[in-house]
Amino acid sequence: MDYGRTVEGLIQKAKEIEDREQRNLAAQTIVEVMSRVVPRSRENAGWKRRMWDHMMILADWELDVDWPVWAGKKPETKPEETLKMAPRRMQYKNHKLKYRHYGRIIESLVEKAKSMPEGEERDEMVKQLIEAMKNSYSSWNNAAMSQDVVYNQLYEMSGGELDYRGGFKPSVQPEKEESKQENDIENE
């Protein structure tokens, strides 16, 4: 709320006006001046009330005017005191990450991959997971990491359930295997 000395001076002058009608007119003019000093304030909803509130704070609640927006009265605690109060401390989950550079999302994806049945879908999920792990690592450390390190860390994070340390082995599909045998027989 920095409107400058000129606005503060106008507010002090308005406090000295004895005629209520003239004082109300002066207050409306001051609010208009304040909105021109901070033009972006008009972009927000409720800007007019905020301007009137700011004017009353600057007047130390001693300006006796009719508020067109809100029939306000001096609050028990001044808004500027409320603003200076420390915010309530946020409660975080006490979850320790083994590899902080991956974060909770990668950990949850590892858990999801562990719960999937073995097959092409799981392999595809793990491939995407490994790419995400590499990207997270390189973003955090500004360096690339070897494929073996990713596989080893995935193995550790999954508790040994996702073992791709030897790389990806193509999953055998029974339908294709049978048709391959039939082709071999026909070719003989």
HUKA-V755747 format. One record per residue. N is the residue number from 1. RES is the residue in one letter. PSI is psi in degrees with one decimal (* if undefined). Layout:
BEGIN
n: (N & N)
res: (RES & RES)
psi: (PSI & PSI)
END
This chain:
BEGIN
n: (1 & 2 & 3 & 4 & 5 & 6 & 7 & 8 & 9 & 10 & 11 & 12 & 13 & 14 & 15 & 16 & 17 & 18 & 19 & 20 & 21 & 22 & 23 & 24 & 25 & 26 & 27 & 28 & 29 & 30 & 31 & 32 & 33 & 34 & 35 & 36 & 37 & 38 & 39 & 40 & 41 & 42 & 43 & 44 & 45 & 46 & 47 & 48 & 49 & 50 & 51 & 52 & 53 & 54 & 55 & 56 & 57 & 58 & 59 & 60 & 61 & 62 & 63 & 64 & 65 & 66 & 67 & 68 & 69 & 70 & 71 & 72 & 73 & 74 & 75 & 76 & 77 & 78 & 79 & 80 & 81 & 82 & 83 & 84 & 85 & 86 & 87 & 88 & 89 & 90 & 91 & 92 & 93 & 94 & 95 & 96 & 97 & 98 & 99 & 100 & 101 & 102 & 103 & 104 & 105 & 106 & 107 & 108 & 109 & 110 & 111 & 112 & 113 & 114 & 115 & 116 & 117 & 118 & 119 & 120 & 121 & 122 & 123 & 124 & 125 & 126 & 127 & 128 & 129 & 130 & 131 & 132 & 133 & 134 & 135 & 136 & 137 & 138 & 139 & 140 & 141 & 142 & 143 & 144 & 145 & 146 & 147 & 148 & 149 & 150 & 151 & 152 & 153 & 154 & 155 & 156 & 157 & 158 & 159 & 160 & 161 & 162 & 163 & 164 & 165 & 166 & 167 & 168 & 169 & 170 & 171 & 172 & 173 & 174 & 175 & 176 & 177 & 178 & 179 & 180 & 181 & 182 & 183 & 184 & 185 & 186 & 187 & 188)
res: (M & D & Y & G & R & T & V & E & G & L & I & Q & K & A & K & E & I & E & D & R & E & Q & R & N & L & A & A & Q & T & I & V & E & V & M & S & R & V & V & P & R & S & R & E & N & A & G & W & K & R & R & M & W & D & H & M & M & I & L & A & D & W & E & L & D & V & D & W & P & V & W & A & G & K & K & P & E & T & K & P & E & E & T & L & K & M & A & P & R & R & M & Q & Y & K & N & H & K & L & K & Y & R & H & Y & G & R & I & I & E & S & L & V & E & K & A & K & S & M & P & E & G & E & E & R & D & E & M & V & K & Q & L & I & E & A & M & K & N & S & Y & S & S & W & N & N & A & A & M & S & Q & D & V & V & Y & N & Q & L & Y & E & M & S & G & G & E & L & D & Y & R & G & G & F & K & P & S & V & Q & P & E & K & E & E & S & K & Q & E & N & D & I & E & N & E)
psi: (65.6 & 97.7 & -7.6 & 166.5 & -30.6 & -45.9 & -42.2 & -38.8 & -40.7 & -39.4 & -42.4 & -40.8 & -40.8 & -33.2 & -25.9 & -13.0 & 128.2 & -36.2 & 120.8 & -41.3 & -43.0 & -37.7 & -42.0 & -42.6 & -41.5 & -41.4 & -42.6 & -39.8 & -40.5 & -41.5 & -40.3 & -42.9 & -43.0 & -40.1 & -24.1 & -27.9 & -37.8 & 80.4 & -27.3 & -15.6 & -26.6 & -14.7 & -22.9 & 147.5 & 144.3 & 23.1 & -34.7 & -43.6 & -42.1 & -40.8 & -43.7 & -41.3 & -44.0 & -41.0 & -41.3 & -35.1 & -44.6 & -30.0 & 1.9 & 34.9 & 23.4 & 5.8 & 111.8 & 95.5 & 164.3 & 118.9 & 121.3 & -20.9 & -39.3 & 124.8 & 81.0 & 163.2 & 166.6 & 122.2 & 163.8 & -43.6 & 135.8 & 142.5 & -35.2 & -28.4 & -39.3 & -38.9 & -28.0 & -12.7 & 146.1 & 139.4 & 158.2 & 137.2 & 134.0 & 141.7 & 123.6 & 153.2 & 137.8 & 69.0 & 116.4 & 128.8 & 130.8 & -44.0 & 97.6 & -28.8 & -16.5 & -35.8 & 177.9 & -30.9 & -44.3 & -41.5 & -41.8 & -32.9 & -35.6 & -43.7 & -40.4 & -44.3 & -36.7 & -35.2 & -10.8 & 147.6 & 152.2 & 146.3 & -169.6 & -40.6 & -42.7 & -41.9 & -42.7 & -40.9 & -42.8 & -37.4 & -45.3 & -38.2 & -41.8 & -40.4 & -42.1 & -38.1 & -43.0 & -43.4 & -42.9 & -43.1 & -46.6 & -31.2 & -40.5 & -42.1 & -3.9 & 39.7 & 156.2 & 156.8 & 153.0 & 156.7 & -37.9 & -38.7 & -42.1 & -46.9 & -42.6 & -42.3 & -35.6 & -40.9 & -45.6 & -44.8 & -30.9 & 3.1 & 28.4 & -1.4 & -27.8 & 89.7 & 95.5 & 27.2 & -26.1 & 7.7 & -176.8 & 132.5 & 131.2 & 130.9 & 136.2 & 128.2 & 125.1 & -39.3 & -45.6 & -34.6 & -42.2 & -43.6 & -29.5 & -40.6 & -39.3 & -40.0 & -37.1 & -39.4 & -42.3 & -34.1 & -16.1 & *)
END
